[in-house]
Amino acid sequence: MTYPADVEARLRADSAEIISRYPTGHARSAMLPMLHLVQSVDGYVSPDGIALIADVLDLPRAEISAVATFYTQYKRHPTGDYLVGVCTNALCAVMGGDDIWEAVSERVGVGSDETSESGRITLERIECNAACDYAPVVMVNWEFFDNQTPESALALVDDIEAGRPVHPTRGPDVAPTFKENERTLAGFLDGHEHEGPSAGAPTVLGRRIADERGWTEPVAVAGSENETNGGDQA
């Protein structure tokens, strides 16, 4: 490992705190947040980061690498200050996601999983941002920018490239950098957890209608067909 001594010491201390959140004997459960921790320092899952996690958890490096390549949130090469993800899955696509992608890709000058010359923006196509109620959606470092248009998305990437703060529709008042948000995903609060709404009116519309009409979910009765089927499936 080639981390400077102070950086390695900080990573090991933070790793110990992460591991302490899990029951004794289950340290390997800390691997996922530790991968985010490494990204908060290196901007991706670096070879040094893999080596450190393997050493701390006493696991083979190949096992750490296998996990890191399975999940798309873990990046295997350096990521820009702002990871801009444009959803082009079915609903977002028909609502304008494809047009947004083409406009943003042309403006930034890179394709999916590529980084702008300035190092400010890494673009990626997203298969689903899990925000269909606000389609089309763009995410910046996992923060939501809802109901986008090609024009608003271009203004967004222009602001990022110019170093101006960008403001998510939900979540923190100002979008953090990739490394800042990765530390949050590792489980270290950044002080912005109470800013902005997490869900808007479209998200909870079904719940509101159900409450107004007194609808509730079915309750299984012991020995009923529903319970039996559920048991068989389990």
N, C-alpha and C positions, 0 to 999 in steps of 0.2 A: 504493500500500500504506500502511496506517495502523498497522502494528505499532510499538510503542515501539522506540527504537533498540537497547536492550539485548536485547529479544526477537528482533528481526530478526537481529541479529548472531549470537545463539545458534543460530537456525534455519539461518542460512547456514553456520555452522561445522559443525553436525551434518549438514547436507546434503552438505557437502564430504566428510565422513567416510564417509557412505553411498556416495557416488559413487566413492570410492577403492576400494571393494570390487569394482568391476566393471572389465573390461579397458578400456584406453584406447580412446576412440572410441565407447564404449557407455554414455555417461552417462544416456541416456534410460531404460536398464534400471533406473535407481534410482527411477523415478517411483512405483512401488507403495509401497516403504517410505517415501518422502518424503510420500506422502499420509497414511500412518499417523503420521508425525512431526508433520504439521500438526494432525491430530486430537488428538495428545498435548498440544497447546497450546490449541487452540480448542474441542475437544470435538466437532468436526465438520469437514468440508472446507469451509472458509469461502472467500468471494471473495478475501480477502487471501492465504489460503494458496495458492489456485490461481494468483494473480498472482505470488507468490514462486516457486513451482515452475516456472512458465512462464519467468520471468526467469532462474533458475539453469540450467535445462536448455535455454534458448533454443528453446522450443517455443510454438506458439500456445496461448492460454488455452483455446480451444475443445477442443483435443486433451486437455488435462489434465481438463477438465470431462467430456468424453466417457468417459474411463477411470473417473473417479470415480463416474459414474452407472451404470456397468456392473456393478460389484461391490457386493454388499449390505453388506459390512463398512464401506464408506465412507458416512458419513451426511451428508445435505445440509442438516440443520438441527441446532441444539444438542441434544446427548444428555445425559441425566441422569448422575449420578455412577456409577450402576450400570445397565447395559443387561441386562435380564432377558429371556431368550428362552425361550419354552416351545415345545417341539416338538409339533406337532399333525399330523405326517405319519403315514402309514398305521399303522406298528407302534406308535409312541408313542400315537397316538390310541386304538387299540383297547385299549391297556394302561392307559389313564386320562388321556392327555394332554389330551383335550378337557375333561374334568372339571377338571383342574388349571388350564387356561386360563380357564375360566369363573370359577373361584373366585378366582384371582389378579387377573383383570381387574376383578371386582367389588370386591375388597378395595382395590386401588390406585386404582380410580376412573377408569381410562383404558382405551382400546382399543389395538390394535396400532399401533406407531410413534408413540405418544403418551407424554408425560412427565407424571409426577405433579405436583401443585401445589407440592410441596416441592422439586422439582428433583432428588430423590434417585434416582428410578427412571424409566427409559424401558422400556416393554414392547414386545415384538414377538413375533409368531408366527414360528416357525422351521419351514421345510419339512423339514429334516433336520439333526440335530446330529451325524450320523455316529457315533452311540453306541447303536445298536439293541440291543447286547448288555446294555445297562443301562436299557432303556426301562421307564417313561417318564422322559425326561431334561429338566432345566432347565439353562440356561447363564447364568452371571452374568459379564459381561465376558469371554466365551469360555472360562470355567472351568466344569468339569463338576460338576453336582449330580445324582448318579445315583439310579435307583430311587425316584423321587419319588411322593408322594401329594398330594392336595389339602391335607391337614393340614400336611405337611412344607413344601410350597411356600408356604403362608400364613405359617408360622413364619419362613421365609426372608425373605419381603418385609417382614414385621413387624420383623425384626432390622435389615434395611437401613434402613428408615424411622426406626428408633430410634437409628441410628448405632452399632449393635453389630457387631463383626467377624463375617463369615460364612466358613465353612470348606468349601472344595470337597472333593468325594470324592477327586479326583485333582488333581495339580498343586500349586500353592503352598499353604502352611498356611492363609493368609488371602487371600481374594479381593482383588485390587487394585482400585483405582478404574478407571473407563473410561480416563481420561487416562494413568494409570500403565501400564496394559496396552498402550495404543496405542504408548507409547514402546518397550516391549519388542518389539512387532510391527515397529517400525521398525528393530530390530536392535541395540538397546542393552540389554545384560543388566542385570537388576535385583537379582541376587544370590539369587534364589529358584529358580533353574533346577534345583537338585538336591533340592528338597523334594517329598515325596509321590510316589506311583507314577504312571506315565504310562499303564500298561495293567494291568488286573486279570485275575483268573483266567478270567472268561468271554471276554475278548478273545483270549487265547492258548490257549483250550481246544483248538481244531482243531490248532494246532501241537503241543501236548503229546500229543494222541492219535496224530498222525502220527509223532512221535519214538518213542513207545512201541511202535508197530507197524512201525516201519522203513519207513514210506511216504516216497517222494520224488517230486518232480515229474518228468514224462517228459523225457527228453533227446532232442532232435532229432538224427537221424542224417543225415549229408550225403546229399542226393538222395532223402530219404524224402518221402512224401506230405505229412506235417506241415510239413516245411520248405518244400516247394513251395507249399503253400497259404498259408503265412505270407508267402512271398515275393510271391505274387500279390496278397495283401491289402495288402501294403505298397506 
